């Protein structure tokens, strides 16, 4: 048995070396921590410091929620009314593709020795890129230059991923292990509050031109607050130094940035699979505006307003669960998975409940239930991933890989759901039948159930 263990360990070291990753011996010789132990802080942060440190989550939630439920559906209809579902699916696929940069950004920030620290340079320049992309989107939509709009949208998505990836790295750098649940709760709570604010602003103003201005202001303010707070906390904790050595071959490192072993990183790999299935399940939300229009027989303007109302209601209930769940899991030390099981069950049942529904009140009630479950899930998913990190010195890289689960799920869900709806057009060809929506929602419920079941095979609590 001992010889077999040694053989497997040597195989693992050879596998990592082939991918450009420092071997276990290299890490020991460099004073680098291994086996999940990393630079996690021993300082306890106040609630206000957590809110300020992860403030960008508000801006990120503002964009990503209304982007896919309100903004992009409207822009897709402007491009082509008949092909709006397919166009929307294309936009979502592009957004997902941009998440592929996260492991590389994480790897580079993990090894960054800039005077601003490991994460802050990426946050600063990522914010500038995002502001430029959003301004270009505003100009392109006014000119109805949709090729330029797609380019600007891609630029904006890349920027958001850069900032968010490095913000995740700040958890490992500056948050104690006793506050991991609270930190992820704050991120989930701010994400949901940002979503609520976004939909509320859309309901009050309505015009997309102003909405893009709101996006720009949110990214500018929240990225600066995160940038500034990280600098102050790093100075207090001395956490800005480079902690992980680079190898001589950067391309081998980049290749290795996408590597995760189903055997040696088994728990983290299964969490990634679970996250992918979750995003496949919730991606049906991007068709919510069309569902409301066709199910309740509303006009385009009515469906836009009611979709915003639903989004605000669901996100408000998400706010109520996001931080409390994280706080309870830290204080009670009763694990993360049971909260995820309950969340996935509620969301799956909610999707089934939408099938054949014809009441506005019933849709609002189910949306609120799903929103509350979603808030709890977002907190526990991130906390569980940090609990299972194979190496916290490379937190941003591994969390970048974790983020790819969102890309795969967000891309696959609409790529499957969009054609399902397109194959079930109504008689006049401007909407979709209840059969199509029933298939879409059933698939979503299956994905969410599979997400929870996948975690039953993990050993991390």
C-alpha positions as CSV (number, residue, x, y, z in Angstrom):
1,X,0.0,0.0,0.0
2,X,2.8,2.4,0.9
3,X,4.6,1.7,-2.5
4,X,1.3,2.4,-4.3
5,X,0.8,5.7,-2.5
6,X,4.4,6.8,-3.4
7,X,3.8,5.8,-7.0
8,X,0.7,7.9,-7.2
9,X,2.4,10.9,-5.6
10,X,5.3,10.7,-8.1
11,X,2.8,10.5,-10.9
12,X,1.0,13.5,-9.6
13,X,4.2,15.5,-9.4
14,X,5.2,14.5,-13.0
15,X,1.7,15.4,-14.2
16,X,1.9,18.9,-12.6
17,X,5.5,19.4,-13.9
18,X,4.4,18.5,-17.5
19,X,1.8,21.3,-17.3
20,X,4.3,23.9,-16.1
21,X,3.1,23.8,-12.5
22,X,5.7,24.0,-9.7
23,X,6.2,20.5,-8.1
24,X,5.5,19.8,-4.5
25,X,9.3,19.8,-3.8
26,X,9.7,23.1,-5.5
27,X,6.9,24.6,-3.4
28,X,8.4,23.2,-0.2
29,X,11.8,24.6,-1.1
30,X,10.4,28.0,-1.9
31,X,8.5,28.2,1.4
32,X,5.2,27.9,-0.5
33,X,2.3,26.3,1.3
34,X,0.6,23.2,-0.1
35,X,-2.4,20.9,0.4
36,X,-4.9,23.7,0.8
37,X,-3.0,25.8,3.3
38,X,-2.3,29.3,2.0
39,X,-1.9,32.9,2.8
40,X,-5.4,33.2,4.3
41,X,-5.4,36.1,6.8
42,X,-5.7,35.7,10.6
43,X,-7.2,39.2,10.9
44,X,-10.9,39.5,11.5
45,X,-12.6,42.1,9.2
46,X,-15.6,44.1,10.3
47,X,-18.8,43.8,8.4
48,X,-18.2,47.3,6.9
49,X,-14.7,46.3,5.7
50,X,-16.2,43.2,4.0
51,X,-18.8,45.3,2.3
52,X,-16.1,47.8,1.1
53,X,-13.6,45.1,0.1
54,X,-16.1,43.3,-2.1
55,X,-18.0,46.3,-3.3
56,X,-17.4,45.5,-6.9
57,X,-19.9,42.6,-6.5
58,X,-22.6,45.3,-6.4
59,X,-21.5,46.6,-9.8
60,X,-21.1,43.2,-11.2
61,X,-24.6,42.2,-10.1
62,X,-26.0,45.4,-11.5
63,X,-24.7,44.5,-15.0
64,X,-25.0,40.8,-15.2
65,X,-28.5,40.5,-13.9
66,X,-30.2,43.1,-16.0
67,X,-27.9,42.5,-19.0
68,X,-29.4,39.0,-19.6
69,X,-32.9,39.5,-18.4
70,X,-33.7,43.0,-19.7
71,X,-31.0,44.7,-21.8
72,X,-29.9,42.0,-24.1
73,X,-33.4,40.7,-24.8
74,X,-34.4,44.2,-25.8
75,X,-31.3,44.6,-28.0
76,X,-31.9,41.2,-29.5
77,X,-35.4,42.1,-30.6
78,X,-34.1,45.4,-32.1
79,X,-31.7,43.3,-34.2
80,X,-34.3,40.8,-35.3
81,X,-37.7,40.1,-33.9
82,X,-38.0,36.7,-35.5
83,X,-34.6,35.4,-34.4
84,X,-34.4,37.2,-31.1
85,X,-34.1,34.0,-29.0
86,X,-31.2,32.7,-31.1
87,X,-29.5,36.1,-31.0
88,X,-29.9,36.3,-27.3
89,X,-28.4,32.8,-26.9
90,X,-25.4,34.0,-29.0
91,X,-24.8,37.0,-26.8
92,X,-24.9,34.7,-23.7
93,X,-22.5,32.3,-25.4
94,X,-20.1,35.2,-26.1
95,X,-20.3,36.3,-22.4
96,X,-19.6,32.7,-21.4
97,X,-16.5,32.5,-23.7
98,X,-15.0,35.5,-22.1
99,X,-14.9,33.7,-18.7
100,X,-12.1,31.5,-20.2
101,X,-9.6,34.2,-19.4
102,X,-10.2,33.8,-15.6
103,X,-7.7,31.1,-14.9
104,X,-4.9,33.0,-16.8
105,X,-5.8,36.3,-15.0
106,X,-5.8,34.4,-11.7
107,X,-2.4,32.8,-12.5
108,X,-0.9,36.1,-13.4
109,X,-2.3,37.9,-10.4
110,X,-1.2,35.0,-8.1
111,X,2.4,35.7,-9.3
112,X,2.2,39.5,-9.6
113,X,4.9,41.5,-7.8
114,X,3.6,45.0,-8.7
115,X,4.0,47.7,-6.1
116,X,0.2,47.9,-5.9
117,X,0.0,44.2,-4.8
118,X,-1.2,41.1,-6.5
119,X,-4.8,42.0,-7.4
120,X,-5.1,45.8,-7.5
121,X,-3.3,46.4,-10.9
122,X,-5.7,44.0,-12.6
123,X,-8.7,45.6,-10.9
124,X,-7.6,49.1,-11.9
125,X,-6.9,48.4,-15.6
126,X,-9.8,46.0,-15.8
127,X,-12.1,48.9,-14.7
128,X,-10.7,51.2,-17.4
129,X,-11.3,48.5,-20.0
130,X,-14.9,48.0,-18.8
131,X,-15.7,51.7,-18.8
132,X,-14.4,52.0,-22.4
133,X,-16.5,48.9,-23.5
134,X,-19.7,50.2,-21.9
135,X,-19.3,53.6,-23.5
136,X,-18.7,52.0,-26.9
137,X,-21.8,49.9,-26.5
138,X,-23.9,53.0,-25.9
139,X,-22.5,54.7,-29.0
140,X,-22.9,51.5,-31.1
141,X,-26.5,51.0,-30.1
142,X,-27.4,54.5,-31.1
143,X,-25.8,54.1,-34.5
144,X,-27.3,50.6,-34.7
145,X,-23.9,49.2,-35.6
146,X,-24.4,45.8,-34.2
147,X,-20.9,44.4,-35.1
148,X,-19.4,47.3,-33.1
149,X,-21.8,46.6,-30.3
150,X,-20.8,42.9,-30.2
151,X,-17.1,43.9,-30.0
152,X,-17.8,46.4,-27.2
153,X,-19.9,43.9,-25.4
154,X,-17.1,41.4,-25.5
155,X,-14.7,43.9,-24.2
156,X,-17.0,44.8,-21.3
157,X,-17.4,41.1,-20.4
158,X,-13.6,40.5,-20.5
159,X,-13.2,43.5,-18.1
160,X,-15.8,42.3,-15.7
161,X,-14.2,38.9,-15.6
162,X,-10.7,40.3,-14.9
163,X,-12.0,42.4,-12.0
164,X,-14.2,39.6,-10.5
165,X,-11.4,37.0,-10.8
166,X,-9.0,39.2,-8.8
167,X,-11.7,40.1,-6.3
168,X,-12.1,36.4,-5.6
169,X,-8.4,36.2,-5.0
170,X,-8.7,38.9,-2.3
171,X,-10.8,36.4,-0.2
172,X,-7.7,34.1,0.1
173,X,-5.4,37.0,0.6
174,X,-7.3,39.0,3.2
175,X,-10.1,37.0,4.8
176,X,-9.6,34.5,7.7
177,X,-10.9,31.0,7.3
178,X,-13.5,31.7,10.0
179,X,-15.1,34.4,7.8
180,X,-15.1,32.6,4.5
181,X,-18.9,32.0,4.7
182,X,-19.5,35.6,5.7
183,X,-17.3,37.0,2.9
184,X,-19.1,34.9,0.3
185,X,-22.4,36.0,1.9
186,X,-21.4,39.6,1.5
187,X,-20.5,39.0,-2.2
188,X,-23.8,37.3,-2.9
189,X,-25.8,39.9,-1.0
190,X,-24.1,42.8,-2.8
191,X,-24.6,41.0,-6.1
192,X,-28.3,40.6,-5.4
193,X,-28.7,44.2,-4.2
194,X,-27.0,45.4,-7.3
195,X,-29.5,43.3,-9.4
196,X,-32.4,44.8,-7.4
197,X,-31.1,48.3,-8.0
198,X,-30.6,47.7,-11.7
199,X,-34.2,46.5,-12.2
200,X,-35.6,49.2,-10.0
201,X,-33.8,51.9,-12.1
202,X,-35.0,50.3,-15.3
203,X,-38.6,50.4,-14.0
204,X,-38.3,54.0,-13.0
205,X,-36.4,55.3,-16.1
206,X,-37.1,52.7,-18.8
207,X,-34.7,54.0,-21.5
208,X,-31.7,51.9,-22.3
209,X,-29.5,55.0,-23.1
210,X,-29.7,56.1,-19.4
211,X,-29.3,52.5,-18.3
212,X,-25.9,52.3,-19.9
213,X,-24.9,55.5,-18.1
214,X,-26.0,53.8,-14.9
215,X,-23.9,50.8,-15.7
216,X,-20.8,53.1,-16.3
217,X,-21.3,54.9,-12.9
218,X,-21.7,51.6,-11.0
219,X,-18.5,50.0,-12.4
220,X,-16.5,53.2,-11.8
221,X,-17.6,53.6,-8.2
222,X,-17.6,50.0,-7.0
223,X,-14.3,49.0,-8.7
224,X,-12.6,52.1,-7.0
225,X,-14.0,51.2,-3.6
226,X,-12.7,47.6,-3.9
227,X,-9.3,48.9,-5.2
228,X,-8.9,51.4,-2.4
229,X,-10.1,49.1,0.4
230,X,-7.8,46.3,-0.8
231,X,-4.8,48.6,-0.7
232,X,-5.6,49.7,2.9
233,X,-6.1,46.2,4.2
234,X,-3.0,44.9,2.4
235,X,-0.9,47.6,4.1
236,X,-2.4,46.7,7.5
237,X,-1.9,43.0,7.0
238,X,1.2,42.9,4.9
239,X,-0.5,40.6,2.4
240,X,0.6,42.3,-0.8
241,X,3.9,40.4,-1.4
242,X,4.4,37.9,-4.2
243,X,3.7,34.5,-2.6
244,X,4.1,32.1,-5.5
245,X,7.1,31.7,-7.8
246,X,6.9,31.9,-11.6
247,X,8.6,29.3,-13.8
248,X,10.9,30.0,-16.7
249,X,8.3,29.1,-19.3
250,X,5.2,31.3,-19.1
251,X,3.3,29.4,-21.8
252,X,3.6,26.2,-19.9
253,X,2.2,28.0,-16.9
254,X,-0.7,29.3,-18.9
255,X,-1.4,25.8,-20.2
256,X,-1.3,24.6,-16.6
257,X,-3.6,27.4,-15.5
258,X,-6.6,25.4,-17.0
259,X,-5.6,22.1,-15.4
260,X,-7.6,20.5,-12.7
261,X,-7.3,16.8,-11.9
262,X,-10.5,14.7,-11.4
263,X,-8.4,12.4,-9.2
264,X,-6.1,14.6,-7.2
265,X,-8.4,17.6,-7.0
266,X,-11.5,15.4,-6.9
267,X,-13.7,17.5,-4.5
268,X,-12.9,20.8,-6.3
269,X,-13.5,19.1,-9.7
270,X,-17.0,17.8,-8.5
271,X,-17.8,21.3,-7.2
272,X,-17.0,22.6,-10.7
273,X,-19.3,20.1,-12.3
274,X,-22.0,20.9,-9.8
275,X,-21.6,24.7,-10.5
276,X,-21.8,24.0,-14.3
277,X,-25.1,22.1,-13.9
278,X,-26.5,24.9,-11.7
279,X,-25.8,27.5,-14.3
280,X,-27.4,25.3,-17.0
281,X,-30.5,25.3,-14.8
282,X,-30.7,29.0,-14.1
283,X,-29.9,30.0,-17.6
284,X,-33.5,29.6,-18.5
285,X,-34.1,32.9,-16.8
286,X,-32.7,34.7,-19.8
287,X,-36.0,33.7,-21.6
288,X,-38.1,35.0,-18.8
289,X,-39.3,38.1,-20.7
290,X,-40.5,35.9,-23.6
291,X,-42.1,33.5,-21.2
292,X,-44.1,36.3,-19.5
293,X,-45.1,37.8,-22.9
294,X,-46.4,34.5,-24.3
295,X,-47.8,32.9,-21.1
296,X,-49.7,36.0,-19.9
297,X,-50.4,37.3,-23.4
298,X,-48.8,40.7,-22.7
299,X,-47.5,43.3,-25.1
300,X,-43.8,43.9,-25.4
301,X,-43.8,46.9,-23.1
302,X,-46.0,45.2,-20.5
303,X,-43.7,42.1,-20.5
304,X,-40.6,44.3,-20.1
305,X,-42.1,46.0,-17.0
306,X,-43.5,42.8,-15.5
307,X,-40.2,41.0,-16.0
308,X,-38.4,43.9,-14.1
309,X,-41.0,43.5,-11.3
310,X,-40.3,39.8,-11.1
311,X,-36.6,40.3,-11.1
312,X,-36.8,42.9,-8.3
313,X,-39.1,40.6,-6.2
314,X,-36.9,37.6,-6.7
315,X,-33.6,39.4,-5.9
316,X,-35.1,41.1,-2.8
317,X,-35.8,37.7,-1.4
318,X,-32.3,36.7,-2.4
319,X,-30.9,39.5,-0.3
320,X,-32.8,38.1,2.8
321,X,-31.0,34.8,2.6
322,X,-27.5,35.5,1.1
323,X,-25.6,36.9,4.2
324,X,-27.6,35.1,6.9
325,X,-26.9,31.7,5.4
326,X,-23.1,32.5,5.2
327,X,-23.1,33.8,8.8
328,X,-24.9,30.7,10.1
329,X,-22.7,28.3,8.3
330,X,-19.6,29.9,9.8
331,X,-21.1,30.2,13.3
332,X,-22.8,26.8,13.5
333,X,-20.0,25.1,11.6
334,X,-22.6,22.8,10.1
335,X,-21.2,22.6,6.6
336,X,-22.2,24.2,3.3
337,X,-23.7,21.3,1.3
338,X,-27.0,21.0,3.1
339,X,-27.9,24.6,2.3
340,X,-27.1,23.9,-1.4
341,X,-29.2,20.7,-1.4
342,X,-32.2,22.7,-0.1
343,X,-31.6,25.6,-2.5
344,X,-31.4,23.3,-5.6
345,X,-34.5,21.5,-4.5
346,X,-36.5,24.7,-4.2
347,X,-35.3,26.0,-7.5
348,X,-36.0,22.8,-9.3
349,X,-39.5,22.7,-7.9
350,X,-40.0,26.3,-8.8
351,X,-39.1,25.6,-12.5
352,X,-41.7,22.8,-12.5
353,X,-44.2,25.1,-10.9
354,X,-43.9,27.6,-13.8
355,X,-45.1,25.0,-16.3
356,X,-48.6,25.8,-17.5
357,X,-49.0,28.6,-15.0
358,X,-51.4,31.5,-16.1
359,X,-51.6,33.7,-13.0
360,X,-49.5,36.8,-12.4
361,X,-49.7,36.4,-8.6
362,X,-48.6,32.7,-8.8
363,X,-45.6,33.6,-10.9
364,X,-44.6,36.3,-8.4
365,X,-44.8,33.9,-5.5
366,X,-42.7,31.2,-7.2
367,X,-40.2,33.8,-8.3
368,X,-39.8,35.0,-4.7
369,X,-39.2,31.4,-3.5
370,X,-36.7,30.7,-6.2
371,X,-35.0,34.1,-5.5
372,X,-34.5,33.2,-1.8
373,X,-33.1,29.8,-2.7
374,X,-30.8,31.4,-5.2
375,X,-29.4,33.8,-2.7
376,X,-28.5,31.0,-0.4
377,X,-27.0,28.9,-3.2
378,X,-24.7,31.8,-4.4
379,X,-23.3,32.2,-0.9
380,X,-22.7,28.5,-0.2
381,X,-21.3,27.7,-3.6
382,X,-18.5,30.1,-3.3
383,X,-17.8,29.2,0.3
384,X,-17.7,25.5,-0.6
385,X,-15.3,26.1,-3.4
386,X,-12.9,28.0,-1.1
387,X,-13.2,25.2,1.5
388,X,-12.0,22.8,-1.2
389,X,-9.3,24.8,-2.7
390,X,-6.3,22.5,-3.6
391,X,-3.8,25.3,-2.9
392,X,-4.8,28.7,-1.5
393,X,-1.6,30.3,-2.7
394,X,-3.1,29.9,-6.2
395,X,-6.6,30.9,-5.1
396,X,-7.3,33.2,-8.0
397,X,-6.2,30.6,-10.6
398,X,-8.3,27.8,-9.1
399,X,-11.3,30.1,-8.6
400,X,-10.9,31.1,-12.2
401,X,-11.3,27.5,-13.2
402,X,-14.3,27.4,-10.9
403,X,-15.7,30.4,-12.8
404,X,-15.5,28.5,-16.0
405,X,-18.3,26.3,-14.7
406,X,-20.5,29.4,-15.1
407,X,-19.3,29.8,-18.7
408,X,-20.0,26.2,-19.6
409,X,-23.4,26.2,-17.9
410,X,-24.4,29.6,-19.2
411,X,-23.4,28.7,-22.7
412,X,-24.9,25.2,-22.8
413,X,-28.2,26.1,-21.2
414,X,-29.3,28.7,-23.8
415,X,-27.7,26.7,-26.7
416,X,-30.0,23.8,-25.8
417,X,-33.0,26.0,-24.6
418,X,-32.9,28.5,-27.5
419,X,-33.4,25.8,-30.2
420,X,-36.1,24.1,-28.1
421,X,-38.1,27.4,-28.2
422,X,-37.3,28.0,-31.9
423,X,-38.7,24.5,-32.7
424,X,-42.0,25.5,-31.0
425,X,-43.0,28.8,-32.5
426,X,-46.6,29.8,-32.2
427,X,-48.9,30.2,-35.2
428,X,-47.9,33.7,-36.1
429,X,-44.2,33.1,-35.6
430,X,-43.6,35.9,-33.1
431,X,-43.7,33.9,-29.9
432,X,-43.3,30.4,-28.5
433,X,-45.7,27.7,-27.4
434,X,-46.3,26.4,-23.9
435,X,-44.9,23.0,-25.0
436,X,-41.5,24.7,-25.7
437,X,-41.5,26.5,-22.4
438,X,-42.5,23.2,-20.6
439,X,-39.5,21.4,-22.2
440,X,-37.2,24.3,-21.3
441,X,-38.3,24.4,-17.6
442,X,-38.2,20.6,-17.2
443,X,-34.6,20.6,-18.5
444,X,-33.8,23.3,-16.0
445,X,-35.2,21.3,-13.1
446,X,-33.2,18.3,-14.1
447,X,-30.0,20.3,-14.3
448,X,-30.5,21.8,-10.8
449,X,-31.3,18.3,-9.3
450,X,-28.2,16.9,-10.9
451,X,-26.2,19.8,-9.5
452,X,-27.2,18.9,-5.9
453,X,-26.7,15.1,-6.5
454,X,-23.1,15.7,-7.8
455,X,-22.1,17.2,-4.4
456,X,-23.1,14.1,-2.5
457,X,-19.9,12.4,-3.9
458,X,-17.6,15.1,-2.3
459,X,-15.9,14.6,1.0
460,X,-15.6,18.3,1.9
461,X,-18.4,19.4,4.2
